[in-house]
């Protein structure tokens, strides 16, 4: 386990865990975001569960690298899809940028973890 892996895994988890839990709890700002994108609260909760599972998987991946790589792969796909949803919804590119950056960061984590063996 490299320092870069640890930093990326913890940083990503610190981003995804609170966001995922907020979606699961259907906090008002998350319900508003779901409505903006034309999603039901139930679908947004599922996304929150996936984000939370990904965050936990990244942390568990500190001990079991393949689990962390799988979690990072799932989060990469999830965030790439989020960026596409924002753009298809007509949001400006800046609104899709956080999801794109998170997708790229998760992909970098997976690459670093695979390269480190």
C-alpha positions as a printed NumPy array, in Angstrom:
array([[  0.   ,   0.   ,   0.   ],
       [  1.504,   3.288,  -1.097],
       [  0.987,   6.665,   0.505],
       [ -0.693,   7.876,  -2.693],
       [ -3.208,   5.008,  -2.509],
       [ -4.017,   5.782,   1.09 ],
       [ -4.433,   9.505,   0.458],
       [ -6.662,   8.945,  -2.588],
       [ -8.782,   6.294,  -0.863],
       [ -9.341,   8.367,   2.263],
       [ -9.981,  11.579,   0.32 ],
       [-12.51 ,   9.923,  -1.986],
       [-14.216,   8.275,   0.981],
       [-14.463,  11.614,   2.776],
       [-16.255,  12.996,  -0.285],
       [-18.536,  10.067,  -1.107],
       [-19.592,   8.987,   2.382],
       [-21.323,  12.224,   3.442],
       [-22.84 ,  12.757,  -0.007],
       [-24.135,   9.207,  -0.132],
       [-25.577,   9.397,   3.372],
       [-27.237,  12.733,   2.555],
       [-28.901,  11.149,  -0.475],
       [-30.036,   8.133,   1.557],
       [-31.467,  10.432,   4.229],
       [-33.158,  12.479,   1.482],
       [-31.97 ,  15.736,   3.003],
       [-33.736,  18.762,   1.521],
       [-30.815,  19.865,  -0.667],
       [-30.524,  16.341,  -2.057],
       [-34.26 ,  16.138,  -2.762],
       [-33.913,  19.455,  -4.583],
       [-30.957,  18.131,  -6.608],
       [-32.92 ,  14.981,  -7.503],
       [-35.905,  17.045,  -8.621],
       [-33.628,  19.299, -10.691],
       [-32.411,  16.227, -12.587],
       [-35.885,  14.743, -12.885],
       [-35.102,  11.825, -10.569],
       [-37.331,  10.326,  -7.944],
       [-36.148,  10.406,  -4.316],
       [-36.046,   6.609,  -4.442],
       [-33.619,   6.563,  -7.366],
       [-31.477,   9.195,  -5.655],
       [-31.409,   7.008,  -2.524],
       [-30.119,   4.109,  -4.625],
       [-27.372,   6.37 ,  -5.949],
       [-26.595,   7.332,  -2.351],
       [-26.344,   3.66 ,  -1.395],
       [-23.918,   3.068,  -4.261],
       [-21.811,   6.063,  -3.214],
       [-21.784,   4.897,   0.406],
       [-20.865,   1.337,  -0.59 ],
       [-18.095,   2.729,  -2.798],
       [-16.705,   4.816,   0.055],
       [-16.707,   1.823,   2.396],
       [-15.139,  -0.332,  -0.334],
       [-12.336,   2.182,  -0.79 ],
       [-11.585,   2.11 ,   2.925],
       [-11.719,  -1.679,   3.057],
       [ -9.472,  -1.636,   0.002],
       [ -6.717,  -0.281,   2.206],
       [ -6.519,  -3.837,   3.569],
       [ -7.706,  -5.757,   0.483],
       [ -6.511,  -4.033,  -2.679],
       [ -8.851,  -5.829,  -5.147],
       [-11.868,  -4.591,  -3.181],
       [-10.59 ,  -1.025,  -3.335],
       [ -9.979,  -1.316,  -7.077],
       [-13.505,  -2.686,  -7.599],
       [-15.003,   0.121,  -5.495],
       [-13.016,   2.727,  -7.419],
       [-14.167,   1.211, -10.704],
       [-17.794,   1.395,  -9.614],
       [-17.43 ,   4.987,  -8.463],
       [-15.7  ,   5.891, -11.73 ],
       [-18.648,   4.579, -13.735],
       [-21.178,   6.184, -11.366],
       [-19.557,   9.62 , -11.562],
       [-19.027,   9.462, -15.326],
       [-22.739,   8.712, -15.628],
       [-23.533,  11.625, -13.299],
       [-21.534,  13.994, -15.508],
       [-23.425,  12.761, -18.57 ],
       [-26.785,  13.168, -16.811],
       [-25.952,  16.774, -15.948],
       [-24.935,  17.564, -19.514],
       [-27.96 ,  15.828, -21.043],
       [-30.186,  17.716, -18.638],
       [-28.849,  20.943, -20.105],
       [-26.704,  21.979, -17.168],
       [-23.633,  24.027, -18.037],
       [-20.376,  22.045, -18.211],
       [-19.267,  23.54 , -14.9  ],
       [-22.158,  21.771, -13.192],
       [-20.887,  18.413, -14.51 ],
       [-17.262,  19.164, -13.632],
       [-17.29 ,  17.89 , -10.005],
       [-18.628,  14.503, -11.107],
       [-16.059,  14.334, -13.922],
       [-13.222,  15.197, -11.528],
       [-14.408,  12.552,  -9.061],
       [-14.607,   9.983, -11.862],
       [-11.061,  10.816, -12.922],
       [ -9.787,  10.714,  -9.33 ],
       [-11.378,   7.311,  -8.708],
       [ -9.859,   6.014, -11.954],
       [ -6.443,   7.326, -10.912],
       [ -6.79 ,   5.551,  -7.57 ],
       [ -7.591,   2.287,  -9.343],
       [ -4.609,   2.738, -11.65 ],
       [ -2.237,   3.515,  -8.8  ],
       [ -3.52 ,   0.526,  -6.819],
       [ -3.151,  -1.827,  -9.777],
       [  0.325,  -0.526, -10.583],
       [  1.453,  -0.934,  -6.962],
       [  0.232,  -4.542,  -7.042]])
